[in-house]
Amino acid sequence: MPQRTRLLYEGKAKKIWETDDPDLLISEFKDSLTAFNGAKKSEEAGKGALNNKISAELFTYLNEKGIPTHFVKMLDDTHMLHKRAEVIRIEVIVRNIAAGSLCRNLGIEEGTVLPFPLVEFDYKNDELGDPKLNDQHCLILGLVKEEAELEYLRYMARKINRFLQEFYGELNLKLVDFKLEFGRDKNDNIILIDELSPDNFRLWDAETDEKMDKDRFRQGLGGLAEAYAEVLERIRNKR
């Protein structure tokens, strides 16, 4: 089993550790909560473990569906072993139902079902506030090698969306929107990375529209750990 060695990076939600295997890293999930690009901060005991467990379940599911990911295995409650990848600094946002910034920026009423899944690109840059990107921005900034890679990111995002809508639908949850991150593995293949948790997914109960995600923190609703635990319980009962 690879052993962690040096702290490579610490972000808002995770610490990334190098291991004695140069091709493998370990993510340590933290209990930290942030919103609005770090303007709102808090701690929620047990959140890191819940996100790790939910992410492991979803990565396993997507791997079974043939989606290339960085996931190798869950090591314990808060640590995940995964492949090293060079991060592509584009956050890929998929929206099925209007919520959050889409409502603020375009005046669409929250809860409006979109006529088709909307795929957006944000620049992964906290200092700039993760601004929206179009294809030309991505090419000018050198975030991808060619335009075809942007089409591949959209294709993969839509494919993952179909799988996850089906998955969450069976859990009586609506997949409102979510953020994906991708990276390049040692063979230069683009793979899904980061985490798949209610920190970066909006999930609503299909019957009540109760929010089961980080909006409970953003909007001061409380009960975040309980909502995440409910999501995990529904997943495990299905799996």
C-alpha positions in Angstrom: 0.0 0.0 0.0 1.5 3.4 -1.0 2.5 5.6 2.0 1.9 9.3 2.0 5.1 11.4 2.1 4.9 15.1 1.4 2.0 17.6 1.5 1.6 18.6 -2.2 -1.3 21.1 -1.8 -3.9 22.2 0.6 -7.2 23.5 -0.8 -10.5 24.6 0.8 -11.9 21.1 1.1 -8.9 18.7 0.8 -5.2 18.2 1.4 -3.4 16.4 -1.4 -0.4 14.2 -0.4 2.3 12.7 -2.5 3.1 9.0 -1.9 6.1 6.8 -2.3 4.6 5.8 -5.7 5.1 8.7 -8.1 1.9 7.9 -10.0 -0.4 7.9 -7.0 -1.7 10.6 -4.6 -3.8 10.6 -1.5 -6.6 13.1 -0.9 -7.5 13.9 2.7 -11.0 15.3 3.0 -11.4 18.1 5.5 -14.4 19.3 7.6 -14.0 22.8 6.3 -16.9 24.6 4.6 -16.5 27.6 2.3 -18.9 29.4 0.1 -18.8 32.5 -2.2 -15.2 31.9 -3.2 -14.1 31.6 0.4 -16.0 34.7 1.7 -18.1 32.5 4.1 -16.2 29.9 6.1 -17.1 27.3 8.8 -16.4 23.8 10.0 -18.8 20.8 10.1 -17.7 17.8 12.0 -17.9 14.6 9.9 -18.4 16.4 6.6 -15.0 15.3 5.2 -15.8 11.6 5.9 -19.2 11.9 4.3 -17.8 13.5 1.2 -15.1 10.9 0.9 -17.6 8.1 1.2 -20.1 9.6 -1.2 -17.3 10.4 -3.7 -16.0 6.8 -3.5 -19.5 5.4 -4.2 -20.0 7.7 -7.3 -16.5 7.2 -8.7 -17.0 3.4 -8.4 -20.3 3.7 -10.2 -18.9 5.9 -13.0 -15.9 3.6 -13.4 -18.3 0.7 -13.9 -20.0 2.8 -16.6 -16.7 3.2 -18.4 -16.0 6.8 -17.4 -12.2 7.2 -16.9 -11.5 8.6 -13.5 -8.6 9.1 -11.1 -10.2 7.0 -8.4 -8.3 3.9 -7.1 -9.8 3.2 -3.7 -11.0 4.6 -0.4 -8.3 4.1 2.3 -10.3 5.1 5.4 -13.0 7.5 6.4 -11.2 10.6 5.2 -8.5 9.4 2.8 -8.8 8.4 -0.8 -6.1 6.9 -3.1 -6.1 8.2 -6.6 -4.0 8.6 -9.7 -1.8 11.7 -10.1 -3.2 14.0 -12.8 -2.3 17.5 -14.1 -5.3 19.6 -13.4 -7.1 21.3 -16.3 -8.1 24.7 -14.8 -11.6 24.6 -16.2 -14.5 23.9 -13.9 -17.2 22.2 -16.0 -20.7 23.1 -14.8 -23.7 21.1 -15.8 -27.2 22.5 -15.1 -30.5 20.6 -15.4 -32.6 22.9 -13.2 -32.2 26.6 -12.6 -30.5 27.5 -9.3 -27.7 29.6 -7.9 -25.8 32.0 -10.1 -27.9 31.1 -13.2 -30.9 32.6 -11.5 -28.9 35.6 -10.2 -27.3 36.4 -13.5 -30.1 35.7 -16.0 -33.3 36.2 -13.9 -34.5 32.6 -14.4 -36.8 31.5 -11.6 -35.3 28.9 -9.2 -36.6 25.4 -9.9 -37.2 26.0 -13.6 -36.4 22.8 -15.5 -34.1 23.7 -18.4 -35.1 22.5 -21.9 -31.7 20.7 -22.2 -28.7 20.3 -19.9 -26.6 23.5 -20.0 -22.9 23.0 -19.9 -20.8 26.0 -18.8 -17.0 26.6 -18.3 -15.6 28.5 -15.3 -12.0 29.5 -14.9 -10.6 27.6 -11.9 -9.1 30.7 -10.3 -10.3 31.8 -6.8 -8.4 35.1 -7.0 -10.5 36.1 -10.0 -13.7 34.7 -8.6 -13.9 31.7 -11.0 -15.2 33.8 -14.0 -17.2 32.4 -16.9 -15.2 31.3 -19.9 -16.0 30.8 -23.5 -14.1 28.6 -25.9 -11.9 31.4 -27.1 -11.0 32.4 -23.5 -9.9 28.8 -22.9 -7.7 28.8 -26.0 -6.2 32.2 -25.2 -5.3 31.2 -21.7 -3.8 27.9 -22.9 -6.1 25.8 -20.7 -6.5 23.2 -23.4 -4.3 22.2 -26.3 -7.0 22.5 -29.0 -10.7 23.3 -29.4 -11.5 19.6 -29.8 -10.6 19.1 -26.1 -13.3 21.5 -25.1 -15.8 19.5 -27.2 -14.6 16.3 -25.4 -15.1 18.0 -22.0 -18.7 18.9 -23.0 -19.3 15.4 -24.3 -18.0 13.7 -21.1 -20.0 16.1 -18.9 -23.2 15.3 -20.7 -22.5 11.6 -20.6 -21.7 11.8 -16.9 -24.9 13.8 -16.4 -27.0 11.1 -18.0 -25.5 8.4 -15.8 -25.9 10.5 -12.6 -29.5 11.6 -13.4 -30.4 8.0 -13.6 -28.5 7.1 -10.5 -30.0 9.9 -8.4 -33.4 9.4 -9.8 -33.5 5.9 -8.3 -32.6 7.6 -5.0 -35.6 9.9 -5.2 -33.3 12.9 -5.7 -33.2 15.6 -8.4 -29.8 16.3 -9.8 -30.1 20.1 -10.1 -26.6 21.0 -11.2 -23.0 20.1 -10.5 -19.4 20.9 -11.0 -16.8 18.5 -12.6 -13.0 18.8 -12.8 -10.8 17.0 -15.2 -7.1 16.3 -15.5 -4.5 14.6 -17.6 -3.0 11.3 -16.5 0.6 10.2 -17.1 -0.4 9.1 -20.6 -2.0 12.5 -21.4 -5.5 11.0 -21.3 -8.2 13.4 -19.9 -9.8 11.8 -16.9 -12.4 12.9 -14.3 -10.8 14.0 -11.0 -11.4 15.9 -7.7 -14.6 14.7 -5.8 -18.2 13.9 -6.4 -20.1 15.1 -3.3 -22.9 17.4 -2.2 -20.2 20.1 -1.8 -20.2 20.4 -5.7 -23.6 18.9 -6.5 -27.0 20.5 -5.9 -29.4 17.7 -4.9 -33.1 18.2 -4.0 -35.5 15.6 -2.6 -37.7 14.6 -5.5 -40.9 14.9 -3.5 -40.3 17.9 -1.3 -37.5 19.9 -3.1 -35.7 19.9 0.2 -32.0 20.9 -0.4 -29.6 18.1 0.4 -26.3 19.9 -0.5 -24.0 22.8 0.4 -26.8 25.3 -0.2 -27.8 24.4 3.4 -24.6 26.2 4.4 -24.7 28.9 1.7 -28.3 29.9 2.7 -27.9 29.3 6.5 -30.5 26.5 6.5 -28.5 24.3 9.0 -28.6 20.5 9.0 -25.8 20.1 6.5 -24.2 16.9 8.0 -27.6 15.3 8.4 -28.5 16.0 4.7 -25.2 14.6 3.5 -25.6 11.5 5.7 -29.1 11.0 4.2 -27.6 11.2 0.7 -25.0 8.6 1.7 -27.6 6.3 3.3 -29.8 6.4 0.1 -26.8 5.6 -2.0 -25.7 2.6 0.1 -29.2 1.3 0.3 -29.3 1.3 -3.5 -25.8 -0.1 -4.0 
